[in-house]
Amino acid sequence: MGANVSLHSKARLARKKLNLFQISIINENVKIFGRVMKTYSTNEIYSDLYEQLINAVIPAGSKIKPVELQSKYGCSTNTIRDTLLRLSKIGLVTFQMQRGFRARETSPEKRSDIAKFRVLLEQEGVALSIRKAGLNWEIRLNTAHHKLTHIQKLMTKHGLTDEHLMVWSSAEFEFHDALISGCASDILIETYGHIYAQFRQQFVAQERDFGANYFESIIQEHATILQAALARDEEACKQAIYDHMKRNF
């Protein structure tokens, strides 16, 4: 009888400890052995890996090990695999049976092909935006351009660091995304976003030394695109987009 009571007591104590462990999950932080490990949502993991891939923090062609990412993000292997498969669907990661996941390889040929397709999508998107969009489109475009120009001027003055690169990449996408945002075609906007990410991955992996005059040129090119778009001049805007991208062909 005494042994049974002892066993029941130990069971209650174990359940109590388990309950205490479960309620220690507060504000997305899990306390384990006195340490605090942040838990990440699936979308946070996806966004973080996306940024690392398009900015070459994860080098092109490198093997991506789900077990290491599982440890980093404090999640299951299945979550990591599902996230990497999502990234493979937009062309940033490749997957082969028995070989696993890798960051997509880069080459001048791939960069050129992707850049040319990006130009086609962007030219069509801006033409439709010029025809269909109203004042809100112009405001969004002006706002995105102001932010991008400010960042690029800072880079001209202080140089490019990895942190600056991520901020610039985000702001540059915001500008080009705003440019086509009035096209009224969800599939065009979605496809453009995937192609832009693929281009960025190729570009950053191959162009780490931008040169002294690079950002001065880019600032002027973006200004030319903006002016043509706001003037509702389709042909001039298409030409400005082509001129902006032709160095990548």
C-alpha positions in Angstrom: 0.0 0.0 0.0 2.8 2.4 1.0 4.6 1.6 -2.3 1.5 2.5 -4.3 1.0 5.8 -2.5 4.7 6.6 -3.2 4.2 5.8 -6.9 1.1 7.9 -7.0 2.9 10.8 -5.4 5.7 10.5 -7.8 3.3 10.5 -10.7 1.5 13.6 -9.4 4.9 15.3 -8.9 5.9 14.4 -12.5 2.6 15.8 -13.9 3.0 19.0 -11.8 6.5 19.5 -13.2 5.2 18.9 -16.7 2.5 21.5 -16.2 5.0 24.0 -14.9 7.2 23.4 -18.0 4.2 23.9 -20.3 3.1 27.2 -18.7 6.7 28.4 -19.0 6.0 29.1 -22.6 5.4 32.8 -22.4 5.6 35.4 -25.1 7.0 32.9 -27.5 10.0 32.2 -25.3 10.7 28.7 -24.1 12.8 28.3 -20.9 15.0 25.3 -21.0 17.5 24.5 -18.3 17.6 28.1 -17.2 18.2 29.4 -20.7 15.7 31.3 -22.9 15.3 30.2 -26.4 13.2 32.3 -28.8 10.7 30.3 -30.8 10.0 31.3 -34.4 6.9 31.1 -36.4 7.0 29.4 -39.8 6.6 32.8 -41.5 9.5 34.2 -39.5 11.7 31.3 -40.5 10.7 31.7 -44.1 11.4 35.5 -44.1 14.8 35.1 -42.4 16.0 32.4 -44.8 14.6 34.4 -47.8 16.6 37.4 -46.8 19.8 35.4 -46.3 19.4 33.7 -49.7 18.7 36.9 -51.8 21.6 38.7 -50.1 24.1 35.8 -50.4 24.5 35.4 -46.6 23.8 31.8 -47.5 26.4 31.4 -50.3 25.2 30.3 -53.8 25.5 26.6 -54.3 26.1 25.8 -50.6 24.4 22.8 -48.9 21.6 23.7 -46.5 21.3 21.3 -43.6 17.8 21.1 -42.1 19.2 19.7 -38.8 21.4 22.8 -38.3 18.5 25.1 -39.0 16.2 23.1 -36.7 18.7 23.8 -33.9 19.0 27.5 -34.8 15.2 28.2 -35.0 14.1 25.7 -32.3 11.5 24.0 -34.5 10.9 20.5 -36.0 12.8 19.1 -39.0 9.5 19.0 -40.9 9.0 22.7 -40.4 12.4 23.4 -41.9 11.8 21.0 -44.8 8.5 22.5 -45.6 10.0 26.0 -45.5 12.9 25.0 -47.8 10.4 23.4 -50.2 8.5 26.7 -50.3 11.7 28.5 -51.1 12.5 26.0 -53.8 9.1 26.8 -55.5 10.2 30.4 -56.0 13.6 29.4 -57.3 16.0 30.3 -54.5 16.7 26.7 -53.3 17.1 23.5 -55.2 16.2 20.0 -53.9 17.4 16.6 -55.1 16.6 13.2 -53.6 19.6 11.8 -51.8 21.4 15.1 -52.1 19.2 17.4 -50.1 18.8 21.2 -50.3 21.2 23.7 -51.7 21.1 27.5 -52.3 20.7 28.0 -56.0 23.8 28.1 -58.1 24.6 31.4 -59.8 26.2 32.2 -63.2 26.4 35.1 -65.6 24.2 33.2 -68.0 21.5 32.7 -65.4 21.7 36.3 -64.2 21.3 37.5 -67.8 18.3 35.2 -68.5 16.5 36.2 -65.3 17.3 39.9 -65.8 15.8 39.9 -69.3 12.6 38.2 -68.0 12.4 40.7 -65.2 12.6 43.6 -67.6 9.7 42.1 -69.7 7.5 41.7 -66.6 8.4 45.2 -65.2 7.8 46.9 -68.5 4.3 45.3 -68.9 3.5 46.0 -65.2 4.4 49.7 -65.4 2.5 50.1 -68.8 -0.6 48.7 -67.2 -0.1 50.8 -64.1 0.3 54.0 -66.1 -3.0 53.3 -67.9 -5.0 52.1 -64.9 -3.6 53.5 -61.7 -4.6 56.7 -60.0 -3.3 59.1 -57.3 -2.6 56.4 -54.7 -0.2 54.7 -57.0 1.7 57.9 -57.6 1.9 58.5 -53.8 3.1 55.0 -53.1 5.7 55.3 -55.9 7.0 58.7 -54.7 7.2 57.4 -51.1 9.2 54.3 -52.1 11.5 56.4 -54.3 12.2 58.9 -51.5 13.1 56.1 -49.1 15.3 54.3 -51.7 17.2 57.5 -52.6 17.9 58.3 -49.0 19.4 54.9 -48.4 21.5 55.0 -51.6 22.9 58.4 -50.7 23.9 57.1 -47.3 25.7 54.2 -49.1 27.5 56.6 -51.4 28.8 58.4 -48.4 29.5 55.6 -46.0 30.1 52.5 -48.2 28.3 49.2 -48.4 28.1 46.8 -45.4 26.2 43.5 -45.2 23.6 45.3 -43.1 23.3 48.1 -45.6 22.9 45.6 -48.4 19.9 44.0 -46.8 18.2 47.4 -46.2 19.0 48.5 -49.7 17.7 45.3 -51.2 14.4 45.7 -49.4 14.0 49.3 -50.4 14.9 48.7 -54.0 12.3 46.0 -54.2 9.7 48.3 -52.6 10.3 50.8 -55.4 10.1 48.4 -58.3 7.2 46.7 -56.7 5.4 50.0 -56.3 6.1 50.7 -60.0 4.0 47.8 -61.1 1.5 47.8 -58.2 -1.2 49.5 -60.2 -1.3 46.9 -63.0 -4.4 45.2 -61.5 -2.9 41.7 -62.2 -2.1 39.7 -59.1 -0.4 36.9 -61.1 2.0 39.5 -62.7 2.8 41.0 -59.4 3.4 37.6 -57.7 5.5 36.3 -60.6 7.5 39.6 -60.6 8.2 39.2 -56.9 9.6 35.7 -57.5 11.8 36.8 -60.4 13.1 39.8 -58.6 14.2 37.5 -55.7 16.0 35.2 -58.1 17.6 38.1 -59.8 18.7 39.6 -56.5 20.3 36.3 -55.5 22.3 36.1 -58.7 23.2 39.8 -58.6 24.5 40.0 -55.0 26.5 36.8 -55.3 28.3 38.1 -58.4 28.5 41.9 -57.7 30.0 42.5 -54.3 32.4 45.3 -55.5 30.1 48.0 -56.7 32.7 50.7 -57.4 32.8 54.4 -56.4 30.2 55.7 -58.9 27.8 52.8 -58.8 25.2 54.3 -56.5 25.4 57.7 -58.1 24.4 56.0 -61.4 21.6 54.0 -59.8 20.1 57.1 -58.1 19.9 58.8 -61.5 18.4 55.7 -63.2 15.7 55.4 -60.6 14.9 59.1 -60.9 14.5 58.7 -64.6 12.2 55.8 -64.2 10.1 57.7 -61.6 9.8 60.8 -63.8 8.7 58.9 -66.8 6.1 56.9 -64.8 4.7 60.1 -63.2 4.5 61.7 -66.6 2.5 58.7 -67.8 5.0 58.2 -70.6 4.9 54.4 -71.2 7.6 54.2 -73.8 10.0 56.5 -71.9 9.4 54.4 -68.8 10.0 51.1 -70.6 13.2 52.5 -72.0 14.4 53.7 -68.6 13.7 50.3 -67.1 15.7 48.6 -69.9 18.6 51.1 -69.5 18.6 50.4 -65.7 18.9 46.7 -66.2 21.0 46.3 -69.3 24.3 46.1 -67.4 23.1 42.6 -66.3 22.5 41.2 -69.8 
